[in-house]
């Protein structure tokens, strides 16, 4: 292994840990959001949704600008997996728009199905992502 390869491997482990930490924080935000809308607390639902939305969008942006290109540079064979991550991000952005409409309208019952669907999708996505990055394991 060259010094450059070792440096890249070390950087990927660091990024993997960063991704896992971000996923943990986003999970906390998701739980706060769900608790707020299940309690039908409109202002708290709006506040926690905005925090969650902003956190997710920043996370997607970081991955797409820095971490995905780093993975691609480390292993061009990951192209299909990385394309899936970006496609998931696109879908989640669309789902966030749906959730936002329900949140702003205070439509708690209408929020339940789309929120549950997105929650499941994000959990699966995080597991998939963390398998790609060394050091990202939740355990």
C-alpha distance (Angstrom), angle and dihedral (degrees) to the residues before:
residue distance angle dihedral
X1 . . .
X2 3.78 . .
X3 3.78 122.9 .
X4 3.80 88.2 -109.4
X5 3.83 91.7 52.2
X6 3.81 90.8 47.7
X7 3.82 90.3 50.5
X8 3.80 91.6 50.3
X9 3.80 91.9 47.2
X10 3.79 90.7 50.9
X11 3.81 91.1 48.0
X12 3.81 91.2 51.0
X13 3.81 90.5 52.8
X14 3.81 89.7 51.4
X15 3.81 91.0 48.2
X16 3.80 90.1 47.7
X17 3.79 90.3 55.5
X18 3.79 90.3 47.2
X19 3.81 90.9 51.9
X20 3.81 91.9 49.4
X21 3.83 90.9 50.0
X22 3.80 91.1 49.0
X23 3.79 90.9 48.7
X24 3.81 89.8 52.1
X25 3.82 91.2 51.3
X26 3.81 92.1 46.4
X27 3.81 89.2 51.0
X28 3.82 89.1 54.5
X29 3.80 90.6 49.9
X30 3.80 90.3 48.3
X31 3.81 90.9 52.2
X32 3.82 91.2 50.1
X33 3.80 90.4 50.0
X34 3.81 92.9 49.6
X35 3.80 92.1 47.6
X36 3.81 90.2 51.3
X37 3.80 96.5 49.7
X38 3.80 93.8 40.7
X39 3.80 86.7 54.6
X40 3.82 87.8 48.5
X41 3.79 91.0 -127.4
X42 3.79 100.1 156.7
X43 3.81 101.7 -167.2
X44 3.80 93.3 42.0
X45 3.81 89.7 47.0
X46 3.79 90.2 53.2
X47 3.79 92.6 46.5
X48 3.81 95.5 47.4
X49 3.80 91.7 43.9
X50 3.80 91.7 54.0
X51 3.79 90.7 49.5
X52 3.79 91.2 48.6
X53 3.81 93.5 45.1
X54 3.79 93.1 48.4
X55 3.80 91.5 46.6
X56 3.78 93.1 49.6
X57 3.80 93.7 46.8
X58 3.82 92.0 48.9
X59 3.79 89.8 47.7
X60 3.81 92.7 50.4
X61 3.80 90.5 48.1
X62 3.81 92.8 50.5
X63 3.78 92.2 49.3
X64 3.79 93.9 46.6
X65 3.80 95.7 46.0
X66 3.81 100.5 39.5
X67 3.76 119.0 4.1
X68 3.79 101.7 44.5
X69 3.82 92.9 49.2
X70 3.81 88.6 49.1
X71 3.79 91.4 52.9
X72 3.78 91.1 46.5
X73 3.80 89.4 51.1
X74 3.79 90.3 51.2
X75 3.80 94.9 48.0
X76 3.81 122.1 6.7
X77 3.81 87.5 -168.5
X78 3.79 87.8 74.8
X79 3.81 91.3 71.4
X80 3.86 94.9 109.1
X81 3.81 92.5 47.9
X82 3.80 91.6 47.4
X83 3.80 91.1 48.0
X84 3.81 87.9 53.9
X85 3.81 90.4 53.3
X86 3.80 91.8 52.2
X87 3.83 91.1 46.1
X88 3.81 89.3 51.4
X89 3.80 90.3 51.0
X90 3.81 90.0 52.2
X91 3.80 90.7 50.6
X92 3.82 91.8 47.1
X93 3.81 91.2 51.4
X94 3.82 88.4 54.7
X95 3.80 91.5 46.8
X96 3.80 90.4 49.9
X97 3.81 88.4 56.5
X98 3.81 90.0 54.5
X99 3.79 91.6 47.8
X100 3.79 90.9 48.0
X101 3.80 92.1 55.7
X102 3.81 90.8 52.2
X103 3.81 92.6 44.7
X104 3.79 93.9 50.2
X105 3.81 90.7 47.4
X106 3.80 91.6 48.4
X107 3.80 88.3 -125.0
X108 3.80 96.9 156.1
X109 3.80 97.0 167.9
X110 3.81 92.1 48.5
X111 3.81 88.9 50.4
X112 3.81 96.1 59.1
X113 3.81 100.0 74.5
X114 3.81 98.6 43.3
X115 3.82 91.1 43.1
X116 3.80 92.3 51.7
X117 3.81 91.3 47.2
X118 3.79 92.5 50.0
X119 3.79 92.3 44.9
X120 3.80 90.9 55.5
X121 3.79 92.0 45.5
X122 3.79 93.5 49.2
X123 3.82 92.5 48.6
X124 3.81 91.1 51.5
X125 3.81 90.5 45.2
X126 3.80 92.6 51.5
X127 3.80 91.8 50.7
X128 3.81 90.4 49.6
X129 3.80 92.2 48.0
X130 3.77 95.7 46.8
X131 3.81 90.8 54.7
X132 3.81 88.9 60.6
X133 3.81 95.7 54.1
X134 3.78 121.0 66.3
X135 3.80 109.6 -130.2
X136 3.82 94.8 24.7
X137 3.79 97.0 104.9
X138 3.81 114.5 133.2
X139 3.79 91.5 -142.2
